[in-house]
Amino acid sequence: DRNLAMRFTSFLETVVPVRIKCTKKLVSADNHSNLFNYKFAHLCVIAPLCKDDLVALPNSLAKQLGNIHPLVVVERISNLVCVVDPGTGQRESFDIEHFHKVEGAGGMASGFGALMQAQRLVSYMVLGAEPVLGNAAAGSHGQSAAMDEKTARRQSRLVELELARVCDLGSNDTRYMTISHMGHLIRVGDTVLGYDLANCASTFDEHDLDRINKRRAISDVVVVRKLYSATDTEGEDQARKRNWRLRKLEVDYDEEEDIAGGKKKGRGRGAAMAVEEHQEIFMQQLEGDREMRRQVLMYRDSE
């Protein structure tokens, strides 16, 4: 149904950065009764970026976005892609047209894409937190000492963190130092999620590394978000129990038999576990994103 397709494409335009192209093809025609049958096709091209992705912006796009640092984190996805520089707290956004203009000039080979995705986030324990002076942060980028109110508020949230990987606690004393834009949320003893660039930066494209380090040296860790409900290795809650829940549709997962090998694949159980894992990640994102919570119905958990 063409009307349903148009409603769906209109919905996509409000929730994701998408470029839509509509075409029609003549299928049949009756010249006597002046009736024509057309086949309509809607091509939707969505920018391959997701929330919490670590992105290397092309230099041309970074200059258009207030000369932001190329290494940014995708903070929010709507009809715009909202990014934040974790080293300065600068926030900018761009639409699908800006994305495709850069892609057309250099293509995905230019490095405009996700360097690391949320599946590679690592848990860190915050061992120390010290506020970063606004003048020091501004001087490193050649900015004037006189800052407007927005810039001053942004830099007042910068904090220097001393981190240790949760998996390393008790086994070694390796610590990492980094600057985060979430100083108003993070306290000593909190658990945060971030990208381990100390061990993974060597896998990046050399061209990306050169232009990123030219602006500012890559830190060992890029903190993405605070983890409010920490879990241990067995998956049991260590922190407070959530007093809210989400409603979802019930889905039946059928286990399939491997006739050839005579073994049970257990795809149904695996699929159910994957859904639970994804739901837990989604709920963690809800806890740390106020704008995201406004768009989701949450119910009080009386149990």
ABEGO torsion letter per residue (X at the ends): XAAAAAAAAAAAAAABBBBBBBBBBBABBBAAAGBBBBBBBBBBBBBBBBBGBBBBBBAAAAAABGGBBABBBBABBBABBBBBBAAAGBBBBBBAAAAAAAAAAAEAAAGBBBABBAAABBBBBBABBBBBBAAAAAAAAGBBABBBAAAAAAAAABBBBBBBBAAABGABABBBBBBBAAAAABBBGBBBBBBBAAAAAAABBAAAAAAAAAABBBBABBBABBBABBBBAAGBBABBBBABBBBBBBBBBBBBBBAAAGBBAGAAAAAAAAAAAAAAAAAAAAAABAAAAAABBBBBBAX
